[in-house]
Amino acid sequence: MGITAIKEDFITAIMDVLDEVGDTLTIKYHTEGALDENDPGAGKPQTEVTATPEGILVVFDESFMEGTEVEQGDRIAIISVAGLSFEITQGMFVIAEGKEYRIVHANSPQVSGGTVVVFAQVRG
């Protein structure tokens, strides 16, 4: 079995888990446009970008918080990147369970040279 087949099997397994126990999350961020030369006082226009990947929110165990930058109420969002057209990074927002969380840290482990999921520490 080649690397590509292993990667595809891994992606399929993760997607199966997310389909079974995950929820649809909303990832949101804003892009900044250029100043309008005719109206520079208006500021730069903002465009909201959203996507709805599958994911899971997990509460940190209390013992994990000691000596770390994890705060009470922080969560880990495990987010599938399948079909996303952008990279998930710090400063974006995750909307789940009717609440908006800011991504304070994002880790994108590589599997056979590609990202399958993002592990994001979120705070709301």
C-alpha positions in Angstrom: 0.0 0.0 0.0 1.5 3.3 -1.1 1.6 6.6 0.8 -1.3 8.0 -1.2 -3.5 5.0 -0.3 -2.5 5.3 3.4 -3.3 9.0 3.4 -6.7 8.4 1.7 -7.5 5.6 4.3 -6.5 8.0 7.1 -8.7 10.8 5.7 -11.6 8.4 5.2 -11.3 7.2 8.8 -11.2 10.7 10.2 -14.2 11.8 8.1 -16.1 8.7 9.3 -15.5 9.6 12.9 -16.4 13.3 12.3 -19.6 12.2 10.5 -20.6 10.0 13.3 -19.8 12.1 16.4 -18.9 15.5 15.0 -21.0 18.6 14.2 -20.9 21.1 11.5 -18.9 24.0 12.7 -18.6 27.5 11.1 -15.2 29.0 10.6 -15.2 32.8 10.1 -12.7 35.4 9.4 -12.5 38.8 7.7 -10.4 40.1 4.8 -9.5 43.7 4.4 -9.9 45.4 1.1 -8.1 48.4 -0.3 -8.8 52.0 0.6 -11.1 53.8 -1.7 -9.0 56.7 -3.1 -12.1 58.7 -3.6 -13.2 58.3 0.1 -10.1 57.5 2.2 -11.9 58.4 5.4 -14.3 55.5 5.0 -11.6 53.0 6.0 -10.8 49.7 4.4 -13.9 47.6 3.5 -14.2 44.3 5.4 -15.4 41.1 3.8 -16.6 38.2 6.0 -15.5 34.7 4.8 -17.1 31.6 6.2 -16.9 27.8 5.7 -18.7 24.9 7.4 -16.4 22.0 8.0 -17.1 19.0 10.2 -15.5 19.1 13.6 -15.6 18.3 17.3 -15.2 20.5 20.4 -13.5 18.9 23.4 -13.2 20.4 26.9 -9.7 20.5 28.3 -9.1 18.2 31.3 -8.4 20.3 34.5 -5.0 18.6 35.1 -3.9 19.7 31.6 -4.3 23.4 32.5 -1.6 23.5 35.2 1.5 25.3 34.0 0.1 26.0 30.5 -1.5 28.9 28.7 -4.9 27.1 28.7 -7.6 29.0 30.5 -10.8 27.8 32.2 -13.4 27.5 29.4 -10.9 26.9 26.6 -11.8 24.1 24.2 -9.9 22.1 21.6 -11.6 22.1 18.2 -10.7 19.2 15.9 -11.6 20.5 12.5 -11.6 18.7 9.2 -9.9 20.7 6.4 -11.6 18.7 3.6 -13.0 21.1 1.1 -11.7 24.2 2.8 -10.2 26.8 0.5 -8.1 28.5 3.2 -5.8 27.7 6.0 -7.2 27.8 9.6 -5.1 30.2 11.7 -5.0 32.0 14.9 -7.4 34.9 15.1 -10.2 33.3 13.1 -13.4 32.3 14.8 -15.2 28.9 15.3 -18.9 29.0 15.9 -20.2 25.9 17.6 -23.0 25.1 20.0 -24.5 28.5 19.4 -21.3 30.2 20.7 -18.5 32.0 19.0 -14.9 31.1 20.0 -11.7 32.8 18.9 -8.8 30.6 17.7 -5.9 31.3 20.0 -3.6 28.6 18.7 -3.8 26.3 15.6 -1.8 23.2 14.9 -1.9 21.5 11.5 -0.1 18.2 11.6 1.0 16.8 8.2 0.0 13.3 7.0 2.0 12.2 4.0 2.7 15.8 3.1 -0.8 17.1 3.6 -3.1 18.4 6.3 -6.2 16.4 7.2 -7.3 18.1 10.4 -6.5 21.2 12.4 -6.3 21.1 16.2 -7.2 24.6 17.4 -7.3 25.9 21.0 -10.3 28.1 21.1 -11.5 30.6 23.7 -15.0 32.0 24.1 
